[in-house]
Amino acid sequence: MATGDRSDLKIIALLLAAGLILVLLVLAFAGPMAQGITAAFSEGIGLKTAAIWSFGVTVALFVLFALVAGDGIFGELHTMLSAFVAFFALITLLIAWVF
C-alpha cells in the first residue's frame, strides 16, 4: 500500500467524521424546533375574528385611498363602495386562511 492511499483514507475518514458531527448538531437543534411544528396545525382564528380584522384593514385602506384620490372621491363613490365590499370579502378570506 502506497503512502498516497493512506492520506486519501485519512481525508475520507475526516470528512465522514465532520459530516457525522454536522448531522448530530442539526438533530440537536432541530429537536426543540419540532415542537413548534404542532402549533402550525392549530385551529386558527376563524371567520368571525378574521372579519373584524378585515373590516379594520379595509376601512384604513379606503380612507387612505380617499385621501390620495382628492376631488375624485365624490364622482366615484359607487366604485369605492363596490370595491370596499370586494376587498372586505377577499381580505377576510385571506386572513382566515393564513392565520
Phi and psi restraints in degrees (value plus and minus 20) as a CYANA .aco file:
   2 ALA   PHI    -102.2   -62.2
   2 ALA   PSI     143.3   183.3
   3 THR   PHI     -87.6   -47.6
   3 THR   PSI     -50.4   -10.4
   4 GLY   PHI     -85.6   -45.6
   4 GLY   PSI     -51.7   -11.7
   5 ASP   PHI     -87.3   -47.3
   5 ASP   PSI     -58.5   -18.5
   6 ARG   PHI     -88.4   -48.4
   6 ARG   PSI     -57.6   -17.6
   7 SER   PHI     -89.0   -49.0
   7 SER   PSI     -53.5   -13.5
   8 ASP   PHI     -86.1   -46.1
   8 ASP   PSI     -60.3   -20.3
   9 LEU   PHI     -85.9   -45.9
   9 LEU   PSI     -56.5   -16.5
  10 LYS   PHI     -85.6   -45.6
  10 LYS   PSI     -61.3   -21.3
  11 ILE   PHI     -84.4   -44.4
  11 ILE   PSI     -63.7   -23.7
  12 ILE   PHI     -83.7   -43.7
  12 ILE   PSI     -62.0   -22.0
  13 ALA   PHI     -84.6   -44.6
  13 ALA   PSI     -61.5   -21.5
  14 LEU   PHI     -84.9   -44.9
  14 LEU   PSI     -60.7   -20.7
  15 LEU   PHI     -84.9   -44.9
  15 LEU   PSI     -61.3   -21.3
  16 LEU   PHI     -85.2   -45.2
  16 LEU   PSI     -60.9   -20.9
  17 ALA   PHI     -85.4   -45.4
  17 ALA   PSI     -62.0   -22.0
  18 ALA   PHI     -84.7   -44.7
  18 ALA   PSI     -59.1   -19.1
  19 GLY   PHI     -84.6   -44.6
  19 GLY   PSI     -60.5   -20.5
  20 LEU   PHI     -84.9   -44.9
  20 LEU   PSI     -61.8   -21.8
  21 ILE   PHI     -83.9   -43.9
  21 ILE   PSI     -60.5   -20.5
  22 LEU   PHI     -83.5   -43.5
  22 LEU   PSI     -62.7   -22.7
  23 VAL   PHI     -84.4   -44.4
  23 VAL   PSI     -61.4   -21.4
  24 LEU   PHI     -84.8   -44.8
  24 LEU   PSI     -58.8   -18.8
  25 LEU   PHI     -85.5   -45.5
  25 LEU   PSI     -62.0   -22.0
  26 VAL   PHI     -83.0   -43.0
  26 VAL   PSI     -63.1   -23.1
  27 LEU   PHI     -86.1   -46.1
  27 LEU   PSI     -55.4   -15.4
  28 ALA   PHI     -86.3   -46.3
  28 ALA   PSI     -57.9   -17.9
  29 PHE   PHI    -105.4   -65.4
  29 PHE   PSI     -44.9    -4.9
  30 ALA   PHI     -99.0   -59.0
  30 ALA   PSI     -41.3    -1.3
  31 GLY   PHI     -80.1   -40.1
  31 GLY   PSI     -73.7   -33.7
  32 PRO   PHI     -84.9   -44.9
  32 PRO   PSI     -51.0   -11.0
  33 MET   PHI     -91.8   -51.8
  33 MET   PSI     -43.7    -3.7
  34 ALA   PHI     -87.7   -47.7
  34 ALA   PSI     -43.6    -3.6
  35 GLN   PHI     -87.7   -47.7
  35 GLN   PSI     -50.0   -10.0
  36 GLY   PHI     -93.8   -53.8
  36 GLY   PSI     -35.0     5.0
  37 ILE   PHI     -87.6   -47.6
  37 ILE   PSI     -54.7   -14.7
  38 THR   PHI     -85.7   -45.7
  38 THR   PSI     -48.8    -8.8
  39 ALA   PHI     -88.0   -48.0
  39 ALA   PSI     -46.2    -6.2
  40 ALA   PHI     -88.8   -48.8
  40 ALA   PSI     -41.6    -1.6
  41 PHE   PHI    -122.7   -82.7
  41 PHE   PSI       3.6    43.6
  42 SER   PHI     -92.9   -52.9
  42 SER   PSI     153.2   193.2
  43 GLU   PHI     -87.6   -47.6
  43 GLU   PSI     -53.7   -13.7
  44 GLY   PHI      80.2   120.2
  44 GLY   PSI    -190.8  -150.8
  45 ILE   PHI    -115.1   -75.1
  45 ILE   PSI     -41.5    -1.5
  46 GLY   PHI      67.4   107.4
  46 GLY   PSI     149.1   189.1
  47 LEU   PHI     -93.8   -53.8
  47 LEU   PSI     -53.6   -13.6
  48 LYS   PHI     -83.6   -43.6
  48 LYS   PSI     -69.7   -29.7
  49 THR   PHI     -87.2   -47.2
  49 THR   PSI     -57.1   -17.1
  50 ALA   PHI     -84.6   -44.6
  50 ALA   PSI     -56.3   -16.3
  51 ALA   PHI     -86.9   -46.9
  51 ALA   PSI     -56.9   -16.9
  52 ILE   PHI     -84.9   -44.9
  52 ILE   PSI     -68.5   -28.5
  53 TRP   PHI     -84.2   -44.2
  53 TRP   PSI     -59.5   -19.5
  54 SER   PHI     -85.1   -45.1
  54 SER   PSI     -58.9   -18.9
  55 PHE   PHI     -81.4   -41.4
  55 PHE   PSI     -64.9   -24.9
  56 GLY   PHI     -83.0   -43.0
  56 GLY   PSI     -63.7   -23.7
  57 VAL   PHI     -85.4   -45.4
  57 VAL   PSI     -61.4   -21.4
  58 THR   PHI     -89.4   -49.4
  58 THR   PSI     -61.2   -21.2
  59 VAL   PHI     -82.3   -42.3
  59 VAL   PSI     -65.6   -25.6
  60 ALA   PHI     -81.9   -41.9
  60 ALA   PSI     -60.7   -20.7
  61 LEU   PHI     -85.4   -45.4
  61 LEU   PSI     -61.4   -21.4
  62 PHE   PHI     -98.1   -58.1
  62 PHE   PSI     -45.8    -5.8
  63 VAL   PHI     -85.1   -45.1
  63 VAL   PSI     -61.4   -21.4
  64 LEU   PHI     -82.7   -42.7
  64 LEU   PSI     -63.5   -23.5
  65 PHE   PHI     -80.1   -40.1
  65 PHE   PSI     -63.3   -23.3
  66 ALA   PHI     -86.0   -46.0
  66 ALA   PSI     -58.3   -18.3
  67 LEU   PHI     -87.2   -47.2
  67 LEU   PSI     -58.1   -18.1
  68 VAL   PHI     -94.7   -54.7
  68 VAL   PSI     -51.6   -11.6
  69 ALA   PHI     -89.8   -49.8
  69 ALA   PSI     -50.5   -10.5
  70 GLY   PHI      52.2    92.2
  70 GLY   PSI    -143.6  -103.6
  71 ASP   PHI     -95.2   -55.2
  71 ASP   PSI     -35.3     4.7
  72 GLY   PHI     -95.4   -55.4
  72 GLY   PSI     -25.2    14.8
  73 ILE   PHI     -86.9   -46.9
  73 ILE   PSI     -55.7   -15.7
  74 PHE   PHI     -92.5   -52.5
  74 PHE   PSI     -51.7   -11.7
  75 GLY   PHI    -101.9   -61.9
  75 GLY   PSI     -35.4     4.6
  76 GLU   PHI    -138.8   -98.8
  76 GLU   PSI       8.6    48.6
  77 LEU   PHI     -84.3   -44.3
  77 LEU   PSI     -61.6   -21.6
  78 HIS   PHI     -84.7   -44.7
  78 HIS   PSI     -54.1   -14.1
  79 THR   PHI     -88.1   -48.1
  79 THR   PSI     -61.7   -21.7
  80 MET   PHI     -88.4   -48.4
  80 MET   PSI     -56.0   -16.0
  81 LEU   PHI     -88.1   -48.1
  81 LEU   PSI     -62.3   -22.3
  82 SER   PHI     -88.1   -48.1
  82 SER   PSI     -56.5   -16.5
  83 ALA   PHI     -88.2   -48.2
  83 ALA   PSI     -54.2   -14.2
  84 PHE   PHI     -79.8   -39.8
  84 PHE   PSI     -66.0   -26.0
  85 VAL   PHI     -83.3   -43.3
  85 VAL   PSI     -62.4   -22.4
  86 ALA   PHI     -85.4   -45.4
  86 ALA   PSI     -64.7   -24.7
  87 PHE   PHI     -83.5   -43.5
  87 PHE   PSI     -63.4   -23.4
  88 PHE   PHI     -79.4   -39.4
  88 PHE   PSI     -65.4   -25.4
  89 ALA   PHI     -85.6   -45.6
  89 ALA   PSI     -64.5   -24.5
  90 LEU   PHI     -85.8   -45.8
  90 LEU   PSI     -66.6   -26.6
  91 ILE   PHI     -87.1   -47.1
  91 ILE   PSI     -56.1   -16.1
  92 THR   PHI     -80.3   -40.3
  92 THR   PSI     -68.1   -28.1
  93 LEU   PHI     -86.7   -46.7
  93 LEU   PSI     -57.7   -17.7
  94 LEU   PHI     -87.6   -47.6
  94 LEU   PSI     -60.4   -20.4
  95 ILE   PHI     -85.1   -45.1
  95 ILE   PSI     -63.2   -23.2
  96 ALA   PHI     -84.8   -44.8
  96 ALA   PSI     -53.1   -13.1
  97 TRP   PHI     -94.3   -54.3
  97 TRP   PSI     -64.3   -24.3
  98 VAL   PHI     -96.5   -56.5
  98 VAL   PSI     -63.1   -23.1
